[in-house]
Amino acid sequence: MRAPDHPVMGKGDVLLAVDNVSLGFGGVKALTNVSFDIRKSEIRAIIGPNGAGKTSMLNCINGFYYPTEGRITFKGVKRPKMRPYEAARGGIARTFQNVALFKSMSTLDNIMAGRSIKMNSSFFWQLFRHGPAMREEVEHRRFVEEIIDFLEIQHIRKVPVGRLPYGLQKRVELGRALAMEPELLLLDEPMAGMNLEEKEDMSRFILEVNQQYGTTIALIEHDMGVVMDLSDRVVVLEYGRKIADGTPSEVKSDRRVIDAYLGVAH
């Protein structure tokens, strides 16, 4: 899998900034004045108890929701109101807390579906797989095969994903997101429902995507061992408000975080 071809940004530059973002549904506030940034090439964790607003934040970043207040800036440009496919075309890819794959389709076809945003041929040619669409599909299929090799899932490339164990389904969903060649990869509980061996494999792939290809990653995860091992920085939410932000060592020793989430005696 080759490194994505993106405009040059220095490692550590702010890739995405969240400024005083609030999100409400009627009288219910999901997020209140949340601010933090995500820097180029880092792994940024978002943690907190259930109902803290973590997934709502990811939904704001990739266009499922639009903040009622505040702004989100991506690559120095204030994000307009956009749909998820527009965010994907702009360089933001996403996996979900509950696996969202085409269960009757093969591993290969599911990952190819993520590649569709890179295809330039018209819907007519894609429908009949003829002319320029066929030449384009050959090129993109080669890229998808590289992802399959990278994720070590060659043995299930033709298997319908609905027949796969949950851990492998999560790996296929990661592959579909990588097929978009994102600058920012959003992972919503990538380890949920996995056993120890599957978590170790997924952690390894996340690190390799970040370190070898420079992909910036923001992840929600409840396994604190994973968060502390993988993350460069951690932001903590509680009831839709930010209560801490810093390195893993700073966050795990923060009294507010201990009281609200970690539950360790002082």
N, C-alpha and C positions, 0 to 999 in steps of 0.2 A: 504494500500500500504506500503510494507516494505521498509526500507532504503536500497539503493543499496549497494552491497558488493564490495567495492573497496579497493585497497591498501591504507594503512593509510597515510594521509597527515595532518599536523597540520593546523587548521584554521588560515588563514592569509598568509600561504605559497603561493608562486607564482605557480599557476597551469598552466597558459599559458602566454608566453611573446612574444610580437610582437616587433621586433628590426629592425628599419630603413626599413620598408617594402614599396616598390614602386610597382605599377601595371600600365602597359600601354597597350593600344590597338592601335597599329600603332603609330600615332603621338599624340594621346590623352592620358594624364596622369590621371588615375582615383585616384591613391594614390601616394603621394610623401613623402618618408622618415618618415613614421608614426611609432612611438614607444609608447607602453604602455603595462601594464600587467593586468592580471586578477587573483585575489587571491582566494584561496580555500574558499568556502562557502559564498562569497560575491555576491551581485547583482551589476553588473557593467553596467552602461548605456552608450550608444554611441549615441550622438545627433548631430544635425547640420541641416542646410537648405537642401532642395531638391538638389540632385546632389553633395552633399558633399563627397560621397564615402563610406557611412555607410554600405550599402548592399554589396558593393564590398569588404569591409573588412571582413564581415561575410563569403562571398564566398571564400575568401582566407583561413580563419580559418578552414572551413569544406571541403575544397578540390575541390570546383567548379572552382576556379581559382588558379593558382600558381604564386606567386609574381615574378616579373621580377628582383627585387633586394631585399636584406634583408632576414631575416629568421623568422620563427615561431617555438617556442619551447614549447612543451606540456609535462608536468610532468618531466621537466628537460632534455628531449630528443629532439634534433633538428628534426623537422618534415620533412620526405622525401616527394618527390612529390607523392601525393596519390589521389585516387578518393574518392568521398563522402562516398561510402559504407565502405571504409577502415577507414575513419575518424569516422564513426558511430560505427564500431567494436572496435575502439580504445577508445571510451567513449565520443564522441561529437555528440549530437543530435540537430535537427534544425526544426523550424517552418518557414513559409514563409509569405512574405508580402501579397501575394494573395494566398488564401487557396488552397492547393494542396492535395486534397483527392480523393478517388475513389468514385465518386458521386453515382453510382448505387449499391455500397456495403453498408451494414449496419454499424452503429456505432461500433458494436462489431468487425466486420471483418476488418474495417479500423484500429482499435487499434491493433488487432491481427497481421496485416501486419507489424507494427512496431516491433513486437516481433520476427519476423522471423530471425533476426540476432542472436538471442539467441538459435536457434534450431540447433541441431547437427545431426539429422537423414538425410539420403541421400535424394536427390530430388525424387528418385523413390518412397521411402516410403511416403514422404510428398504428392506426387501426388495422391496416392491411399489411403492415410489416413489409413494405416494398419501397424501392427507390432509395431516397436519402435516409429514410427511417431505418432501413435494414443496415446500411453502412454505419449509421450512428449507434444502433443497438449493439453491433459487434464491438465497437470501441468501448462503450459503457459496460458491457458484459465483462470485458477484460478487467476493468477496474474493480467490478464487483467480485470477480474471482480472486483478486488480490486481497480484498477484505475477508473473504471466506478463508483464505490461507492464513491471514494474520490472526483471525479469531479461532483458528484450529477447529473448524466445523466442516471440513471437506466431506466427512462421512455422512453428513445429513443434508447435503446441498440439494438433493432431490426429494427429500422427505417433507410431506405436508406438516406445517408447524403445529397444527392441532394435535399431532401424535407425539410431539416431543415433550420431554420432562420440562418442568417449569424453569429450571436453571438454564437450559439450552434456549428456551424461548426468549428469556431475558438477553441472552447473548445475541440472538438473531435480531432483536429489537435494537441493540447497540449497533449492530452491523448496518441496519437500515438507516440509522441516524448518521453513521460515518459515511455512508454513500453520498450524502449531501455535501460532503467536504466542508463542514461548518468551521467558522472561526470561533464560535461560542457553542459549546455542547452542554445542554441542560439535562441532568440525570435526576429523575424523581424516584428516590429509593431504589437504586439499582441492585441492592443486595436483599431486598425484601423477599422472604420465603425461601431463601437459599440455605443449604447446609454449609458447614465449615469449608469443605473442599471447593464448593462452587463460589463461595465468597472470596477465597484466595485467588481463584482463577480470574474472577471479575476484577478484583483489585489490581492484579497484574496487568490486565488489558487496559484498565483506566490509566495506570501509570505510564504504560508504553505509549498510549495515544497522546498523553500530555508531554512526555519527555522526548520521544522520538520525532513526533510530528508537530510539536508546539501548539497543539490544540488547547485553547482555554476551556476550562471545565467548571461549571457550577453544579454542585450536587446536594440533594437532600438525602440525609441518611440518619437512621436511628442507632446504628451500631457504632458506639463511641470509639471502639478500638479501630474501626475502619476510618472514622473521621480523623482521629488523632494521627494515624499513620499516613494518610494520603494528603491531607489538606495543608496548604500554605497558610491560609487564614480562614477564620470561622466567624460568621455572624449568627447571633442567637436572637430568636423571636419568641415572644410570649404574649398571647392574646392580641396579636397583630401589631405589637410594638417591639422595637429593637431594644434589647436590654444589655447586649454586650457585642463587642467586635474586636478581634485581635488574632494573635497567633494561637494555635492549639493550646500551648502551655499557659498562655494568659487567660484564655477562656475557661479552661477546666479548673483554674484556681479562683475564678471570679465568684464572690459570695452570692451574687444575684442569680448566677447560672446554677450554682449548687442548689440553692433553695428552690428555684423554679423547675429544674430539669434533671440534674445529675443525681440529686438525692443523697449526697455523701455528707456525713456528719462533719461539722467544722472541727 
